[in-house]
Amino acid sequence: MIYKIFGNTVVVRIDRGEEIVSCVKKLCKKENIRLASITALGAVDHIAIGLYRVSEKKYFKTTIDKEMEMTSLIGNVTTKDGEIYLHFHANFAGDDGKVFGGHLNEAVVSGTCEMFITILNGKIERECDNVTGLNILSFN
C-alpha cells in the first residue's frame, strides 16, 4: 500500500496480494484518522462479505474466491472504545455479470485498489444498540 495526502484527502493504492480492510486500519492508525468517509474500486480474488440479521443479532458470512471487479466500496471510519472502527459495504462483479455485495469483512486485491479517504474534522464514537445488537453512531 502506498498513499499521498492532499489537504483532507488521502489517495491510496493497495497492491496485488494485500488485504484491503487491514491496510486501511493500518493507515488510519499511522495517520491518526478518527473520522472519515471512504470510497474505492478495483479488482479482487478473495472476499468475505456479510449480512446482518437483526432478528438473530448475528452476521452471516459468505466467502468467494474468484477474480472479480470491485465495482464499489463505500464506508466510514469512526471509533469504538477509543479504537479505530471501520464500516464498509462493497459490491463485486464476476465475469458472468452477477454482482455480490454486503458488509465487507475482507478482500484481497488481485490487480489494484484505488481509494479516496476524506478526513473529517472531529470524532464520532460508536455504541452498542441493545435493540439491534449493532454498533451504531453515538452523538453523546
For each residue, the residues with C-beta under 8 A, 3 or more apart:
1: 12 13 14 15 18 23 26 27
2: 12 13 15
3: 10 11 12 13 27
4: 10 11
5: 9 10 11 31
6: 9 10 11
7:
8: 118 119 120 121
9: 5 6 116 117 118 119
10: 3 4 5 6 27 31 33 115 116 117 119
11: 3 4 5 6 114 115 116
12: 1 2 3 23 24 27 40 113 114 115 116 117
13: 1 2 3 112 113 114 115
14: 1 18 20 23 42 109 112 113 115
15: 1 2 18 109 112 113
16: 109 110 111 112
17: 108 109
18: 1 14 15 23 108 109 113
19: 22 23 106 107 108 109
20: 14 23 24 40 44 73 104 106 107 108 109 113 115
21: 24 25 86 88 104 105 106 107
22: 19 25 26 106
23: 1 12 14 18 19 20 26 27
24: 12 20 21 27 28 38 77 86 115 117
25: 21 22 28 29 84 86
26: 1 22 23 29 30
27: 1 3 10 12 23 24 30 31 33 117
28: 24 25 31 32 33 34 36 77 84 86
29: 25 26 32 84
30: 26 27
31: 5 10 27 28
32: 28 29
33: 10 27 28 36 77 84 117 119
34: 28 77 78 79 84 122 123
35: 76 77 78 79 119 120 121 122 123 124
36: 28 33 76 77 117 118 119 120
37: 75 76 77 117 118 120
38: 24 73 74 75 76 77 88 115 116 117 118
39: 72 73 74 115 116
40: 12 20 70 72 73 113 114 115 116
41: 69 70 71 72 73 113 114
42: 14 69 70 73 109 111 112 113 114
43: 67 68 69 70 109 110 111 112 113
44: 20 47 67 68 70 92 107 108 109 110 113
45: 65 66 67 68 108 109 110
46: 63 64 65 106 107 108
47: 44 63 64 68 90 92 100 104 106 107 108
48: 61 62 63 104 105 106 107
49: 61 62 64 90 92 100 101 102 103 104 105
50: 59 60 61 62 102 103 104 105
51: 59 60 62 102 103
52: 58 59 60 103 134
53: 56 57 58 59 60
54: 57 132 133 134
55:
56: 53
57: 53 54 132 133
58: 52 53 133
59: 50 51 52 53 103
60: 50 51 52 53
61: 48 49 50 105
62: 48 49 50 51 100 102
63: 46 47 48
64: 46 47 49 68 92 100
65: 45 46
66: 45 94
67: 43 44 45 94 95 110
68: 43 44 45 47 64 92 93 94 100
69: 41 42 43 92 93
70: 40 41 42 43 44 73 90 91 92 107 113
71: 41 91 92 93 99
72: 39 40 41 90 91
73: 20 38 39 40 41 42 70 88 89 90 91 104 107 115
74: 38 39 88 89 90
75: 37 38 86 87 88 89 104
76: 35 36 37 38 86 87
77: 24 28 33 34 35 36 37 38 84 85 86 117
78: 34 35 85 87 123 124 125 126 137
79: 34 35 82 83 84 85 123 124 125 126
80: 83 85 125 126 127 135
81:
82: 79 125
83: 79 80
84: 25 28 29 33 34 77 79
85: 77 78 79 80 126 135
86: 21 24 25 28 75 76 77
87: 75 76 78 103
88: 21 38 73 74 75 103 104
89: 73 74 75 101 102 103 104
90: 47 49 70 72 73 74 101 102 104 107
91: 70 71 72 73 99 100 101
92: 44 47 49 64 68 69 70 71 99 100 101 107
93: 68 69 71 97 98 99 100
94: 66 67 68 97 98 99 100
95: 67
96:
97: 93 94
98: 93 94
99: 71 91 92 93 94
100: 47 49 62 64 68 91 92 93 94
101: 49 89 90 91 92
102: 49 50 51 62 89 90
103: 49 50 51 52 59 87 88 89
104: 20 21 47 48 49 50 73 75 88 89 90 107
105: 21 48 49 50 61
106: 19 20 21 22 46 47 48
107: 19 20 21 44 46 47 48 70 73 90 92 104 113
108: 17 18 19 20 44 45 46 47
109: 14 15 16 17 18 19 20 42 43 44 45 112 113
110: 16 43 44 45 67
111: 16 42 43
112: 13 14 15 16 42 43 109
113: 12 13 14 15 18 20 40 41 42 43 44 70 107 109
114: 11 12 13 40 41 42
115: 10 11 12 13 14 20 24 38 39 40 73
116: 9 10 11 12 38 39 40
117: 9 10 12 24 27 33 36 37 38 77
118: 8 9 36 37 38
119: 8 9 10 33 35 36
120: 8 35 36 37
121: 8 35
122: 34 35
123: 34 35 78 79
124: 35 78 79 137 138 139
125: 78 79 80 82 138 140
126: 78 79 80 85 135 136 137 138
127: 80 135 136 138 140
128: 133 134 135 136
129: 132 133 134 135 136
130: 133
131:
132: 54 57 129 136
133: 54 57 58 128 129 130
134: 52 54 128 129
135: 80 85 126 127 128 129
136: 126 127 128 129 132
137: 78 124 126
138: 124 125 126 127
139: 124
140: 125 127
